[in-house]
Amino acid sequence: MTARSEKLPTPARLRPRDVLAVGLSGLRGRKLRAVLSALGIAIGVAAMVAVVGIGTSSQARLADQIAKLGTNLLTVAPGQSFAGTAAQLPSDADAMVERIGPVESATATGKTDATVRRNDRIEPGITGGIQVLASREDLLGTVGGKLRAGRFLDAATGNFPTVVLGDTAAKRLGVTEPGGQVWLGGQWFTVIGLLDPVPLADDLDVSALVGWEAAIKYLGFSGNPTTVYTRTAESAVEAVRDVLAPTVNPKNPNEVKVSRPSDALAAQLAAKDTFNALLLGLGAVALLVGGVGVANTMVIAVLERRQEIGLRRALGAHRGQIRTQFLTEAVTLAGLGGIAGAALGGAATYAYATAKDWPFAIPIAALAGAVAASALVGAVAGLYPAGRAARLTPTEALATG
Amino acid sequence: MTAPDAYPGAAGDRRPGPPAIPGQAAAPASTAPGFPGVPGGHGGLEPPGEVITLQGAGKTYPGGLTALDNADLTIREGELVAIVGPSGSGKSTLLNLMGTLDRPSSGRVEVLGHDVATLSDRRLSAVRARWIGFVFQQFFLSPHLSALDNVATGLLYHGIGHSRRRERAAEALTRVGLGHRLDHKPHELSGGERQRTAIARAVVSRPRIVLADEPTGALDSTSGAAVVQLLRDLNAQGTTIAVITHDRQLADSLPRRVRILDGRIQEDDMAGTAA
């Protein structure tokens, strides 16, 4: 018989374009449901992207700040002597530092024993944690401090009972503008200036600064600096750091403490990462919940579309093609949610960064990763429903409804 | 499509006489070589090729219900067969076995000489894609696709390109008289037009046999008659068709009737009504 020799038809592959079109066809008819289940994914992804984006933006701000403040500020302070007593810096320590080649500037403050209060009626014990420092006149330029109001100590005012208050100190003393007087070291000092916070030398924030000469004259200050601040050429920071101690105290260099304040900010930068990991975990949980939503939608879709499955089987789709169709649908659903979520997270980051006056920064890898992760969640969520769809026999599928 | 008169019994003057009945086929031997899908002819004296053969085929469902018992049936190229029986008689089971949608629990089902039981899911799906066209009572058209795209779906699993599918779908729709309705969605079509769209989808791949399950079941009598006429016309152009129906009147108007009751084939009546 001729028919017996007839060759079996070969199974055909669906073209990629058709795979996509078939996968999307299921979403077209049920737009609202598709949008809602994609929304679940979108929210999770948006949360993750926003966490990463805001974290990155805040790090970018810190990095900006470090760059602006410079990493070339070094401070020198007395350590402890071999015998365990507090060491002292020589009174001309800052001048000695300034003579080191690559050093651009050096200045100093010195701790006094005086306390400062709002007026003479307040108990001497209540210092408010404010220290009184003798300050060189060129302090601000080196530490990168800024005056908020008034003026700084200079050759004239530095000899008289005048004081410049750090940001926190002014708040604690209830001083909002220069011109008033505070009770300092047993007499009235006139406030001539207020400082903005100084990020690289934050102990200045809780300080009342008086002129070097005035401190010696009125407060019994020894004249020995307790902190020397120095700016060096950026390239020579390490080299200068090494010679600072022997320069300041050639006899006992081990009694000198040298530090680099920008290291603290850099450490803060690193600390943000751990916080991010926690929030990111929360976002991942949200994404998983979204994935459960997609799985739910797909299970219902398979139940509802048995006839379509039956028809496709009758038209010649094999099991693998049915599975692929529903997997494609799940991946597309979640992927679209992921894209929407990435956009939403990006927008949230932009809004937040703009409101905080931070630079806007999102790593592209985070966006791509978020979309890829949601597609993966979609694939996992679609696995079971797609398998069920594929296992339906054509007759079972057609018999329903 | 192959010329309408390219097989025995298709000559215009003989309609609505029964085409391609085994035994009669020897008469117009000169036309036999043009038989669709049978290359090289077959000597003129042999009957047309068997498209679907059931040998003692039976189907018993889990739970012991025997829906079909020991059925023998051969459908040959060019035939127009009615499989008729009341609901629950097993005719849908018969259709499922013929259409390779289900496998027999006993006996043998062959499509163009290939035993269905030996074929993998992929192979069997390819057999359905290329050789068998289905028409269902409920049409099963996608509501959000145009008539053209619905018909083009009939070629989706052939691996041919989108535009070629649409071209052939347009041809098929023209063949069923819906050339002017290509861009209409199913809800914009009448019931009869929907079923004709579904028939176009079944024939767009030029299958070796079309299995129509109650094709007029959801239609009023006028549309139903038009659909039956369309099936006759397609048959006259060379398409082998099996119609499953519970409608005796419809069955009696077709050249061959297989009557089924309680899962058994009761009668295989090849006497043409026109005879």
Interface residues (C-beta under 8 A of the other chain):
Chain A: M1 T2 A3 R4 S5 E6 L8 P9 T10 P11 A12 R13 L14 R15 R17 D18 A21 V22 S25 R28 G29 Q307 E308 G310 L311 R312 R313 A314 L315 G316 A317 H318 R319 G320 Q321 T393 P394 T395 L398
Chain B: G37 V38 P39 G40 H42 E46 G49 E50 V51 N96 G99 L101 D102 L112 G113 H114 L119 D121 R122 R123 L124 S125 A126 V127 R128 A129 R130 W131 I132 F134 F136 Q138 F140 S142 P143 H144 L145 T153 G154 L156 Y157 H158 G159 I160 G161 H162 R201
